[in-house]
Every structure is written in structure tokens, then in C-alpha cells.
């Protein structure tokens, strides 16, 4: 579900939507929550024009692939996915967009079966491109095709240079989930030495607070209870409008009907004390933070051109925990980057071991062409990267288990989601503990409902805590 914008309605007025009706589409997303949110919105927009989602096993008329390029592994997965989907949907009109399409358009356009390549700036005009190239329902709109690195790409390319990526494609969608994902920002101005995201997504930009509040209000009218704020560097919100992220948080907190907000990821230098203090006492912002660290070594942080040191990071964690002792804190860590000597890794491990965080998201460093990190002389071999990654993954398991165990026996509000066939119904507490409800207790109408439960012990694979409904709650649902 999504909010139909004025831009969407103006596009419809220029497009012969009858050419889309009765067609089917398959959607495939790689990468981050932001990509999933965008793809879901594209799907809903096309559904509004009469394009239905393809049934399982049925060949589609249109295939839309939204790609990622955060690592070389991501690039490889994108290529594999494109080849696979071309085979699965013979004769389909295959559109590839997203970060990999932006950074390597010629490589994508050369893949047999790809019909159209759209860069990050061109996502916002997806419907116009489809109308021109797929259905033939409109005249060319003046864009420049064949802007790949080759003179004659196999498929038309529309890819802008980084400095020209200025469009913002709104997205507030839930797909098949209970939670909505609201895109509040796009792009990044940080240019860390290891990262290609600014080249793939462009510079930081955002819509107005008023427009985002309107989308949250629409989500509430559709029955949404939880919204996750997504973006590339969301703490940098305001570059386009002169507003502040803290003011966005306060405005969203006042939207009636939305019971929960989560902030997907926030750079430590942009996690202000004002924001922490507000979240600690807000109506709907959950005690749940995702804060990228990347390294616990100041030497490596300087090599990465990060905007903070380990002391600032520790101070932010300390302030969160002082005001919200029960807060869940997830941390991104990059392992084996250039310049990470054994001594630097040991610093990182010791630093993380001492921090009261709940989970580590561990990413092995991947060489990216064109990044300044390639000039750093010390290189970590793949075997050592795997060893270091495993050490941090083991530490993460310990921390998450300890965090979960500390809440066993407590009462908590859980927003439940529809169960996958054959699996237990699950949901999350305010502080992001995954909870499972046995099929014997679960009811179909628990989907998208906030219920009070008593947290039990770990489930069989230790991925969640079990839950028991209070007797009165069970009686109410008989």
C-alpha cells in the first residue's frame, strides 16, 4: 500500500493506462529495506494501472528487478538473479534498475533478455519509461537513451551522472508485511573510502516533513500500526528542505493511529542527544536503534573517513542505555577492510565485547572499483576475513541471547504478523525481541494486532522467545 501522490496522478493523465491493463508482472528485489520499499511501491502503482502480480509458476509479461551493489558479492547475485528471471519468464519485458544498474549499466544492458536499464534518477519516471518502451502507449518523453559506457548497448539505458541524480521517488509501502516502510531520505554526502553508495544513489535529498506526515496518515487510514523510517543516511534529513530529522520525528509521533515507529539506521554522529531524549519519552518511537560502527579502531575509522571516533560511539550507546535500559541496539561492523591489522581487529573485538549492544551485523569488506580505499596498502586475505567474521558472529549470538534471556518472564506488547503456512505466528516487542506464538494459541485475526503476552523461553532454534497469552486474552478470542 502507498500514498498516491500528485505526481502519480499527473503521470496517469499523460499515459494511456489501458495499454497496461490485463498484463502481469514479477518483481524481484536485492539489497536493503529501502529497495524493498521502492519495489513494493512500484508494484502498487502498476496495480493501480491494471497490472496484476504474477502467480507462482506463471510467466510474466513484465519483470522488474531492483538491484544492489554494496559489495562484489551483491553484484554477482544481481547478475545471477537477472539471468534466472530471464529464463523463468521467457519473452517478458525485463527492466533492471537500482544501484547495480546505476554503477554498471553497460554490463546490465549486455545481458541477454534485458529490455531496459534505468538508473537511480530514472526510477521516479518508471511509468513513463514503461509506457514508451514496453506498451508503446506514449511518445518518447525526451530522455537520452544509450547513456551506458558502450556506444551500442544491447538494451536502452537511461542513467544519469552522480551529480545529476536529484529526483526523489516517494515510497510508503508494506508489500506483504504488517510493517510499513516510509522512505524519508535518499542519497549520501559522506563518501567513506570503502563505499560506492553516493555514486549509486547520488547526494542527500529528502521530501518535506508535511508530505511524509501525509503518507503516515494514509498508512494509518489503511490500518497500519507500525512504520519503519528508511533511507540511505536518514539522519542527514533536511538537506533539500532546511528541516531537521528531530523535527520529522516529533511530527510523525503526533500522527494518530500509528502505534509504533522504528528508525532503520542512524549514523552515530547524527544521533543527537535531543533525538535520544525525545525517543526515550515519545509516544510511539520504539526503544530500538540501529547504529553503524564499522570499526572499533580509531585508526581504521580514520582510514574509512568516518565522521566520528570510538569514544563518540561509546558515549551515544551509554546515553541510550541510561535513558532506555531495555533498548535493543543493533550495530553494523565491517571486517577485514584495508588497513585493519590484527591489532586493529583486536581493538574492535574488545570494544564491541564491552559495549551493551544487542546484535552485530557483520559484513566482510569487499573491494569496490573506483573507491579510495584501494590506495590503502594493508590487505586482509579472505581466510582471515572469514575467521574474524566468525568471531564477531559468535559474539553477536552471545549478546542477543543474553538480551533475550533478560526478558524471559516479562509482559510485553507484541505486534503479530500473519503466519507463513506451517510456521508459528510471530511478532516483535517494542524493543525488537522476536516472539513466536504457537499454532494452538494463534488466531487468524491476530494479524496486525497488538497483544499483551508473557515472554517464555527460547524456541527450538533460539531465534525467538515463545509467548503465552494471558488467560483473559485467550478467553476473549475463543
C-alpha positions, 0 to 999 in steps of 0.5 A, a space after each residue: 500500500 502507498 500514498 498516491 501522490 500528485 505526481 502519480 496522478 499527473 503521470 496517469 493523465 499523460 499515459 494511456 493506462 489501458 495499454 497496461 491493463 490485463 498484463 502481469 508482472 514479477 518483481 524481484 528485489 536485492 539489497 536493503 529495506 529501502 529497495 524493498 520499499 521502492 519495489 513494493 511501491 512500484 508494484 502498487 502503482 502498476 496495480 493501480 494501472 491494471 497490472 496484476 502480480 504474477 502467480 507462482 509458476 506463471 510467466 510474466 509479461 513484465 519483470 522488474 528487478 531492483 538491484 544492489 551493489 554494496 559489495 562484489 558479492 551483491 553484484 554477482 547475485 544481481 547478475 545471477 538473479 537477472 539471468 534466472 528471471 530471464 529464463 523463468 519468464 521467457 519473452 517478458 519485458 525485463 527492466 533492471 534498475 537500482 544501484 547495480 544498474 546505476 554503477 554498471 549499466 553497460 554490463 546490465 544492458 549486455 545481458 541477454 533478455 534485458 529490455 531496459 536499464 534505468 538508473 537511480 534518477 530514472 526510477 521516479 519516471 518508471 511509468 513513463 519509461 514503461 509506457 514508451 518502451 514496453 506498451 508503446 502507449 506514449 511518445 518518447 518523453 525526451 530522455 537520452 537513451 544509450 547513456 551506458 559506457 558502450 556506444 551500442 548497448 544491447 538494451 536502452 539505458 537511461 542513467 544519469 551522472 552522480 551529480 545529476 541524480 536529484 529526483 526523489 521517488 516517494 515510497 510508503 509501502 508494506 508489500 506483504 508485511 504488517 510493517 510499513 516502510 516510509 522512505 524519508 531520505 535518499 542519497 549520501 554526502 559522506 563518501 567513506 573510502 570503502 563505499 560506492 553508495 553516493 555514486 549509486 544513489 547520488 547526494 542527500 535529498 529528502 521530501 518535506 516533513 508535511 508530505 511524509 506526515 501525509 503518507 503516515 496518515 494514509 498508512 494509518 487510514 489503511 490500518 497500519 500500526 507500525 512504520 519503519 523510517 528508511 533511507 540511505 543516511 536518514 539522519 542527514 534529513 533536511 538537506 533539500 528542505 532546511 528541516 531537521 530529522 528531530 523535527 520529522 520525528 516529533 511530527 510523525 509521533 503526533 500522527 494518530 493511529 500509528 502505534 509504533 515507529 522504528 528508525 532503520 539506521 542512524 549514523 552515530 554522529 547524527 544521533 543527537 542527544 535531543 533525538 535520544 531524549 525525545 525517543 526515550 519519552 515519545 509516544 510511539 518511537 520504539 526503544 530500538 536503534 540501529 547504529 553503524 560502527 564499522 570499526 572499533 579502531 580509531 585508526 581504521 575509522 580514520 582510514 574509512 573517513 568516518 565522521 566520528 571516533 570510538 569514544 563518540 560511539 561509546 558515549 551515544 550507546 551509554 546515553 541510550 542505555 541510561 535513558 532506555 535500559 531495555 533498548 535493543 541496539 543493533 550495530 553494523 561492523 565491517 571486517 577485514 577492510 584495508 588497513 585493519 591489522 590484527 591489532 586493529 581487529 583486536 581493538 574492535 573485538 574488545 570494544 564491541 565485547 564491552 559495549 551493551 549492544 544487542 546484535 552485530 551485523 557483520 559484513 566482510 569488506 569487499 573491494 569496490 572499483 573506483 573507491 579510495 580505499 584501494 590506495 590503502 596498502 594493508 590487505 586482509 586475505 579472505 581466510 582471515 576475513 572469514 575467521 574474524 567474521 566468525 568471531 564477531 558472529 559468535 559474539 553477536 549470538 552471545 549478546 542477543 541471547 543474553 538480551 533475550 534471556 533478560 526478558 524471559 518472564 516479562 509482559 510485553 506488547 507484541 505486534 503479530 504478523 500473519 503466519 507463513 503456512 506451517 510456521 508459528 505466528 510471530 511478532 516483535 516487542 517494542 524493543 525488537 525481541 522476536 516472539 513466536 506464538 504457537 499454532 494452538 494459541 494463534 488466531 487468524 485475526 491476530 494479524 496486525 494486532 497488538 497483544 499483551 503476552 508473557 515472554 517464555 523461553 527460547 524456541 527450538 532454534 533460539 531465534 525467538 522467545 515463545 509467548 503465552 497469552 494471558 488467560 483473559 486474552 485467550 478467553 476473549 478470542 475463543 
